[in-house]
């Protein structure tokens, strides 16, 4: 045995190239498996345990009794805890089922226990509960009028220590569902529910909570949710979507594992196949089969151990590079005020390392045991015959039979004889090309869907006395300049729409008659008139929007009734057909006031009914955020009748001229298919114009998509390097095995050019067809996955088909280049030997 051990060490030292190539195959294969394993486990943990977050905090929700006692057992690990309890609203003898709300919590959810039909009144107000201020909102109740009071009661109908609420708003709607909130309670004894946020770094939250419940809890249930942490953008959603994501990750992990398994097996198969003659000679001089088996296993253990250890390290480094690129983009998009993806953190566990080592060793042992069963005694003469024999059972491939070129015919004969040795390489190429196309295209599709390409970018600039344009302090001076800007924008190919907003500062209290000082509740609001320059109209013609636009949004009672809408939250665009028009909403509460009176300059009164346009299910708010929007001070929108009345007041020079010069401004809101080109156009034509280009979403999207492309290139490059480095290493081993065959070809008169062409054709045979098969399977798999993901989604949320052609083309080019490099490098390492020299080498 000691002699065989010396032979093993001598073989590893003598043929170090083969040993290094084998170790390299193991390193790269295990690195690929490690990278996929790390990403898969990270996604799995993110979905099941909420680890992909900005805060790295856990959130648990407890329901039941004895909450304070149970939670006190975990105080050292708790960051914050909020208690809540379902409550009822009592109006006279009627009890309306609902819940209380924290004043800072604006999310609504339906209460399935309440069903209403017909018109219902709307309660809105605010009152203190102990030391915590709470608010009611979105409750529909029967027989309620403005000025009525309501109280909150416990589940059994008993009032709690809380000031009565006044019915302060009125909203008519055909509601089919009541809505409710939850509130924070300053006294946890009232609570039946608790939301707990644990400190960062707290380990095994589930065990911690379970222990506390088992020790002190009484009828307490616990759930873990993602209400605090932010999930990975591509995987967020409900449980079925999480299971689909986990299923996809598991399938990808399995197939990548198969690819890695195949490549490791190929490397050892090629190594042992090449040394089969050596083992046969050892048997010829008296070594037993058992001794040779033990030597082969030891040699394989050494190579596998080195390859697996280095492979896991290389895989971690590759995954770390992807993590850095991804997290860097997340930080940049957060800086640009865009909702970005949560940075992910690597999840490396001992279980994963154990699995990787086990798979690696199994991958090594299978080809070894396979070779052991096929090993036999081989004499020197049989070795020569083995190098030159050709199978006669089947015909050559058609392309080889039709070719008149000797290198192609020789390549066909060679692959007919030794093609089975490349079978594993072909399978590995098919699998990895298929997965590269599938994973990269799916990765691009999901992230591009999360950061969609807008139809038009929005930017704005303002024209005021703070700009660099001289002599434009009055409306009369500004008008020709505004007309010229509108004309230039209208004639541009990339400008879709221009909305010009004129702001006239005026104290609304000056226009209102009554006992209430409205300036306290709505501040000194600006009065805005909006103009739209439409493509189909004359570029200099401007129209004033009337209230017909808002009729579909507001609950309007009379088409002839003037309308006043006061806003203190959002300024943006509302979609009207294929256009966007300016809109502001939602509105302030009016402290029990249903109508107000506007007075014109002749002291003629105009009664205006107040319509509250807050939509209980927030659907309008989603619509309003289409296009450019920003937080704004209160704005008043009125219909044409009231606008004309107020215009009479503004027509007098006294109030208007005094306020306009220091405060008034004209804002151009521009919708453009190319924001950069629009800015360049304005700068070229109006060099003195002060432009405030608001391209946050545009810049953020460019950064995110650039990151997507970088990660795609990185993944494609890593996978391509791993696969084709394996291909080169295994081909080198097999070509060295065929040294005698190449030497005999040269001895029989074949030129170096002919031999080079033969090897290159063989390399193309091994790579091109598997690459095409993998490409087709990858496209089919990607198409099927997109279909499955879109099947149950509404049309607006469906992902578009985005096949990453660039990566496919780069992969194909890489394969062609590798074919050439593979043949050239292999031939560089070969020498011309005579038959006698080949016998001596044996």
N, C-alpha and C positions, 0 to 999 in steps of 0.2 A: 504494500500500500504506500509505503514511503517513496518507492520509486515512481509510482504513478503521481503522487503529490508533486514530486520534483518535475515530472514531465508536464504537469498542469501549470506549475509556475513558469517553467521554461517556455511553454506554449504561449502563455499570456505575455511573457516578455519578448519572445521571438516574433510573435504576430500581434504586436501591440496595436497596430492599425485596426485590425478586426475587433479587438477588445474595445478600443475607444469608440468605434462606430456603433457597436452594440450598446455600450453605455449611453451614447448620445441618443440612440433610439428610445431607450428606456426613459431617459431624462425628459425628452421632449413629449413623449406620450403621457407620462405621469403629470407633467406640467399642464398639458391640455386638460387632463382629467381633474387636476386640482383647481384650475381656473373655473371650469364649469361647475365643479362641486361647491366652491366658495360662493359664486354668484347665485347658484340655486338655493343654497342654505340661507344666504342673506335674504333673498326674496321670500322664502318660506317663513323665516323668522319675522320678517316685516309684516307679513299677512296674519300670522297666527299670534304673534306676541308684540306687534306694534313697535318694532325697533327702528323703523325708518322714520325719523322725526327730527325736527329742529331742536327739540328740548330734551330728548332722551328720557322722558318721564312716562311713567305708567299711569293709566287712569282705570279705576275700578268703581263700580257702582254697587252699593249695598241696599237691599230692601228688607224691611222687617222691623221688629221691635228690638229694644235694648241696643240701639245703635251707638249711643255715647259710650257705654261700657265696653262694647266690642272694639270700637275705634281707639279708645284710650290705650289699649294694649299694643297699638301699632304707632303711637304718636312719634316715636323717635325716627320712624321711616317715612312719615307723612309730611308733604310739603304744604298742601292746603286741603281743606275739606269744606264742602258746602252742603247744608242740610236742606231738605225740602219736604213738603207734605201736600198731597192733593187737597184742595179746598173747594167750597161751593160759594156761589154768589146768591144772596137773598135779596129779593126785590118785593117788598110787601109780603104777601103770603106765598109767593112763588120762589122756589129754590132752583137755581140754574146750576147744573153740574159744570164745573170748570176747575181750573187750577190757578194759583197765583204766579206772578212773574217778577223776577228781578228787573229793576228799571234799566239795566244795561244789557239785558238779554233780548235780542230782537228776533230770534228765530221762532217760527210758529209751527204748530203741528195740530192735526185735527183730533178732536175728541170723538171717538166712535160711539160713545154712549149717547150723544146728542144728535137728534135728527129734527130738522125744522123744514117747513114748507111755507112758501109765501114770503112776504116782506117782513123783515125783522129790524128792530132798532139796534143801534151800535153804541156800546158803552166804551168810553175812553176817559181815563182819569188817573189820579195819582194820590196816594195817601201813605202815611208812615205806619209801619208794623214794627213795634218795639223800636230797635235802633237801626233797622234796615228799611230803606225806602223801596217800595214796590210799586208796580204799575199794572193796571188792567188794560186789556186791549182786545178788540175783535170778538166781543161777545154779542150774540144775538138773543134778544129777549122779547117776550110778548108784553103788550100793554105798558110800554115805557115811553115817557116823554122827556123832553129836555128839562133839566132842573130836578128830576127825580134823584133820590139817593138810593144807593145799594150798599150792602155790608157783606163782608166775607164771613163764612161760617165753617165749622169743622164738618167732618163727614156725617156726624149725627145731628147736624142742624144747629148746634149751639154757636152763638157769636163768639168771636175771638177779640182780643184787645186790639182794636184797630179803628181808626177814624173812618166814618162813612165816606163813601165815594159819591161824587155828583156826576150825573149823566151829562157830559159836556160836549158830546159830539152827536151828529145825526147822519146816518148813511142808509140809503135805501138799496136793497139788493134782494134778489131771489136766492136765498142761501139754502143749501141742502145739508150743511154741516156746521156745527159750532166749533169754535176754536178756543184753545186754552194755553196757558203758560205754567211754568213752575217758578217758584220764588226761593230766594235764600231766607232762612229763618235764623235769627240771632240766637234763639233758644233751641238747642238740639233736642230738648225733651218733646217738642211738638213734632219732630221729624219722623217720617216713615221711610225716607230715602236719603242716601248720602252719596255724594260724588267725591271720590278721593283722588288726589294727584300725589304720587309718591316722589320722593326726592331722587335726583339723578344718581345712578350707581347702585340703587337698592337692588339686591339680588333676590331671585325667586319670590316674586311678589305673590304668586299664586299660593305657595306654601305658607308664606307669612299670613295671608288673609285666612287661609283654611285653618291654621293653628289658632288664630284669634277667635274665629267662629266656634271651633270645637271647644275652646276653653270657656268662653263667656257668652257666645251668641245663642239666641233663642228665636227659632224660626226666621233666620236671616238667609237670604239668597244673595249670591254675588255674581256679577257679570263683569267682563272686561270689554271695553269699547275703545273706539278711536276718536272720541269726541274732542280730546285735547291734542293728541298728537296728529301729525300730518303724514299721510301714507304716500307711498311712491305713486307718482302720477299715473303711470301706465297700469297699475294694479288696483287702484282704489275702487271701491264699490261694495256691493252686498256679498253675502256668503257664497252664492253660486259663482260669481265672478272670481272670488278668491280660489275656490276649488278648481275652476277652470285654469287659473294662472298656475296653481300648484301642479295640476295635471300636466300642463304644457312643460313646465320646468322639469318634472319627473321624466317625461318622455325624452326631452332633449338630453337630460343627464344620462339616461339609459343608452341612447344611441351614441352619444359622445363616448361613453364608457366602452361601448362595443368597438368604436373606431380606435380608441386607445388600446384596447385589448388586442385588436387585430394588428396594430403596428408593432406592439411589443412582441407578439407572437411571430410576426414576420422577421424581425431582427434576429431572434434566436433560431428560428427555423433556417434562415440563410446561413448563420454561423455554423450550426451543427451540420447542415447539409454539406457545407464546404469541407468540414473536418471528418466526414464519414469515412473517407478513404484512410485518414490517419488512424481512426478507431479500428478499421478493418485490419490494418497492418499490425496494430497492437495485439488484436486477437490472434493474428498469424504467428506472433512470437511468444504466445502463451498466456497473455492477460485474460482473466476470466471476464465474463459479461458483467457480473456483479461489481467487480473492481472498476471496470470502465464506467458503469452507471454511477458509482459513487464519485468518481473523478468528475464526470459531467455535471452532477448535481452541485458539487462544491464550487466548481468554476462558475456555474450559473448563479449560485447564491451570492458570490462575490460581486459579479457584474450587476445583478439585480439590486443588491443592497445599495451600492454606490449610485446607481441610476435612480432609484426611488427616492433616496434622501435628497439628492440634488434636484430631482424633478419636482418634488413638493416645494422646495425653496424657490425654484424658477417660476412655478405656477403662482405662488403668493406674490412674487414681485410683479408678474404680468397683471394680476388682478388689482394690485395696488396702483399700478399706472393708470388703469381704467378708472379706478376710484378717484384719483387725483384730478383727472380731466373732468369727470362728471361733477365732482363737488366744486371745482373751480367755476364751472359754468353756473352752478346753482347760486354761488355767492355773487357773481356778477349780475345775474338777473334779479336777485333780491335787491342789490344796490340800485338797479334801474326801476325799482318799484313794480316789478312784474311778479305775478304769482309763479314762483319757480318750483322746481322739484326738490323734494327733501333730500339732503345728502345721505348717502348710504354708508354704512360702516361694516367692515369685513367681519364675518362670523366664522372664525376658525376654531373648531372643537377637536378634542382628542378622538371623538367617535369618527369624525371625517378623516382624520389622519390614519386611524386604524383601518377604515374601509379602503382608503387609497393604497396602503401598504399591502393589504390582503389581496386586492385586485391585481396589484403589480406582481406579487409572488405567484398567484394563480396563473397570470398571463405568461410567466416565465416557465412554470413547471409543465404546462400542457404541451408546448412544442418539444420540451426535453423528453417527456415520457413518450411522445409520439415518435421521436427520432430513435429512442431506445428500442422500441418494438420493431423498427425497420432496419436496424443496424445488422450487418452481416460481415463475414470475412471477405476482404477484397485484396487480391494480389496486385502486383505492379502491372502485369499485363492486362488484367481486368480494368485497372485504372485508366490505361491508355485507351482501351476499347470504349469505356464509359464516356470518355471525353469526345469521342468521334462518332459514336453511333447515332443513327437517326431512326425514328419509328417509321415503319412501313405500313402500318395498319390503316392509316387514314391518308387522304390526299391533302396536299398543301392548300392553304386558303386561295380563293379565286384570284385575289389581287397579286399573290405571289406567283401563281401559275401563268397569269397573263403577262407578267412583267418580263422584259428581255434583259433587265439589268441584274447582274449577278448579286450585288449587295442586297437587293430586295428579296431575291430567291433564298439567299443564305439566311437572311433575317427570318423569313417565313419558316424555313427548316428548323432554325434555332428555337423559335417560339413554339413550333410543333413538338419539339423534343423537351424543352425545359420550361414551357409555359406554365406548368403547374407550380413552379417555384415562385412565379410572380403573381399567383392567384391572390395571395393575401394583400399584396400591394394594390392590386386592382380594387379589391373590396374596400380597402382603406380610403382610396381616392374617391370612389363612389360615395361612401358615407360622408366624408368630410366636405366634399364639394356640395353635396346635397344639403348638409346642415349649414354650411356657410351661406348659401343662397337663402335658405329658409330663415335662419336666425337674423342675418344682417337685414334682409328685406322686412321681416316682421319688426325688428328693432326700429328701423327707419319709419315704418308705417305708424307704429304706436306713438312714437314721440312727435312725429310731424302732425299726427291727429290731435295730440294734446296741445300743440302750438300751431294752430291752423294758419294757413296763408290767408290774410284778409283780402277781400275784394278791392278795398281801397284803404290807403293810409290817411290819417287825419293830422292836420297841422293847423296852427292858427298864428296870426300876428295881429297886433293892435296898433292903431294909429291915434296918438294922443299928443298932448303938448309936451310930453316927456321924450318924444322921439326926436330924430335928427332932421326931420323935414320942416323947413321954416314956413312961417306965415300960414299955418293951418289951425289957428286957434278957434275959429268959428265954423258953424255949420256951412255957411255960404262959401267959405274958403276951402273947406274939405271936399265939398261935393264934386267938383271937376276931377280932383285927384282920385276920389273913390271910384268915379265912373271909369277912369282910365285903368285903374287896377283891375276892376271887374272885367273890362274888355280884354286885357292881356290874358287873364286867367281863362276867360271864356274861349279864346282862340287857341289855347294850348291843347295838345293831344292827350295829355295825361291828367288834366284837371277834370274830375267828374262833376263836382258841384261846389258852389260857393254860397255860403250863408253869411250875410253881412249884418251885424247887430249894432244898432245905435243905442247907446245908453244915455238917458237923460236923468240926472239926479234930481229928485224932488221928494219932499217930505209928504208922505201920504196923508198924514193927519191934517195937512192944510186943505186937502180936497174932501174931507169927510166931515159930516155934521153929526153930532150925537154926544152922549154923555161919557163915552169911553175914549180914552187916549190910546189910539191904536199904535202910536209910535213906540209905546212900551212893549207891545207884544210882537210887533213885526219889524222893529227897528226903523231906521230911515231907509226904506227899501228903494231900489232903483226901478225906474219904469223903462221897460225895453220895448222897442219896436224891431221887428225882424223883417229882413228882405231876403228873397231868394232869387238868384240868377240862374235860370234854367237853360239847358243846352238848346232846346228847340225855340227859345225866344230870342228876341234881339238882345245882344249882350249888354246894352246899357239900360234896358227896361227893367225896373224893379217893381215887385208887387208886395203888398203888405198881407201877411197871413191873417185870415179871419178865424173865427171859432169853429168853423165846420170841421176842421181837422180834429178837434178835441171831443166832438160829439160822441164818437164811438168809445172813448175812454171814460168820460165823465158820465155819471148817472143823471142825465139831463131830464128835467121835467117838462120844459117848454122850449120849443125851438126859437121862440121870439124873446125869451127872457135873458136879460144881460147876465153875465157870469163873471165872477171874480175868483181867481185862484191865487193863493199866496203860497210861496214856496220858500223853504229854508234848508233844503237838503241837496238837491241834485240839479245840475244844469247839463243838458245834453240834447241828443236828437231823438226824435220819434219817427218810426218808419211809416211812411204814407205811400202805399203802392210800391213803386220802385225807387222812390226818393226818400231822403231824410229831411225832416224839418225840425226846427228848434223847439224844445220843450223843457219845462222845469217842473219838478215834483219830487216827492209828495208835499203835503202842506202842513201848516201849523194847526194846533187846536184853537178854538175860538172862545173858550170860557163860557159856553152856554149861549153864544150869539148865533142866530140863524141868518140874519140879513144885516147888511150895512147900507149906508146911504152915501152916495157920492154927490158932490155939489160942484156945478160948473161955475164959470166966472160970473154968470148972471144969477147965481144963487138958486138955480133950478135943481131940484133933487132928482136923483136917479137911484131907485132901489135895486140892489144887486143881491141875489141869493147866493149863499156860500155853499159850495159843494165840496165835501171832503173826498179826495180821490185816493186815499190809501186803500190798496187792495189787500184783503186779508191773507191771500195765499201767495202774495209777493209776485204774481205773474207779471204785473205791469212794470215792476222794478227791473225785471230781466229785460223787458223790451226797451226800457229807457236807456239801458246801458249799451245799446247798439251805437257805435260811433263814438265820437269824442265826448267826454263828460268830465265834469270836475265839481268839487265841492264849491258852493257859491253862496253869497249872501242872498237874502230874500229878493225874489223877483215877482212882479205882478203881471199876469197875463189876463187880458180882458177881450171881450168881443168887439166887433167893429163899432157898435152903437156907443158903448162906453168909451172906447178909444177916441172917437170923434169928440165926445163931450170933454174929455180930459185935454184933448188937443187944443180946444178953445182956450183953456187955461194957459197952456204952453205957448200959444200964439202971441200972448202979451210979452213984450221984451223985458219987463221988470224982473220977474222971478227966473225966467229961463236964461237970459243973458248973464245974470249974476252968477248962476251956478254952473253954467256950461263950461266956461273957460277953464277953471281949475280942475274940474272933476270929470267932464264928459269924455267919452272915448268911442272909437269905432273898432270893432273886432271882426276880422275876417276868419271864419271857420271854413277850412278848405278840405274837401275830400279828393284825394289824388291817388291814382294807381302807381305813381312814382313820386314819393314825397321829396326825395333828394333833387329830382329834376325840377319840381315845382319851386323849391327853395332857390335853386340856381337861376331859374327864370325870373323870379321876383328880384333877386339880387342884381341881375344883369340890367333889368329895365328900371329899377328904382334903387339905385345904390345908397340913397340916404334913408331908406326905409328901415325901421326897427323891426326885425323879424324874430319872433319867439317860436322856434320850430319845435313842436311837441311831438317827438317821434319815439317816445319811450317804448311803446309796444313794438315798433318797427326795429329799433336797435336791439331790444331784448330778444326778439325772434331771430335776428341775424346771429346773435351770440349762441342761442340755444341750438339752432340748426347747424352752425359751424361746429359746435361741440358734438352734435349727433354724427356729423360727417367724420370728425376726428376719431371718435370712438369706433365708428364703423371701419375706418381705414385701419385702426389699431387692431381690432378683432380680426379683420380679414388678413392683415399682415401676419399676426401671430399664428393663426390657424394655418395659413399658407406656408409659413416658415417651418412650422412643426411637421406638417405632412410631407413637404418636399425635401426637408432635411432628412426625414426618414427614408424617403425614396432614394435620395443620393447615397445615403449610408448603406442601405440594403443592396442597391445596385452595385456599389463598389465592392461589397463583399462577394456578390455573385460573379462579378466580372473577374475578380482575383481568383475565384474558383475555376474560372474558364481560361486561365492564363495559358494552360497547355494547348487548349483548342485554338486560341488566337495565334499562338506561336506556330502551330502546325499550318494554319492558313497562310501565315507570312512565309513559312518555309516552302510552301507549295506555289509561291509566286504572287500572292495577293498583295497589292500595294497598301500603303498606309491610308490613302484616301478611300480606297474601297472598304477597308476594314472600319474606318471611321463612319462611312455612310451606313454600313451594316449595323453598327452599334446604335447609331442615331435612329434608324428605322425601328429597331427593337424598342428603344426608349419611347418612341412615339406610339408604338403598338400598346405598350404598357399603360400609357397615361391618357391619350386622347379619347379613346372610346369610353373608359370609365368616367372621364371628366364630362362627356356629353350625357351619359346616363345619369350621373349625379345632378347635372344641371336640370334635366327634365324632371327628375324626381323632386328636386328642391322647389322648382316652380309649382309643380302640382301640389306638394305639401303646403306651401305658402298660400296658394289659392284656396285650398280646402280650409286652412286655419282662418283666413279672413272671412270666408263664408260662414264658418261656425260662430265666429265672434259677432258677425253682423246679423245673424239669423233672427235673434230676438230683440234687436235694438231698433228704435225708431229711425226713420230715414235721416233725420238731422244729426244723429249721434253715430251713424255708421262710418266705419273707417274706409277710406278710399284704397283702391288697389295701387300700391306703390312698389314696383319691382325695382330693386337697386341695380340698374343696368351697369353703372360704372364699376361696381364691385365685381360683377360677373365678367365684364370685359377685362378688368385688371387680373382677375383669377385666370382667365384663359391665356392672357399674355404671359403671366407668370409660368403657366404650365409649359408653354412653348419654349420659353427661355430656359426653364429647368431641363427640358429634354435635351437641348443643345449643350448646356453646361454639364449635364450628367454624362453625356457621351464623351465630351472633350476631356473632362477630368478623369474619367475612367481610363481612357486610352493613354493619358499622360503617365499614369501609374504603372502601365504594363511595359514589359520589355520583350524583345525578340529573343526567343530561346529555340535551341534545336531540340530534337527528340531526346538525345542523350542527356542534355541539361535538365530536361523535364524529369527524366528518370532519376537523376541525381537528387533533384529537389524532393522526390518522394522518399 
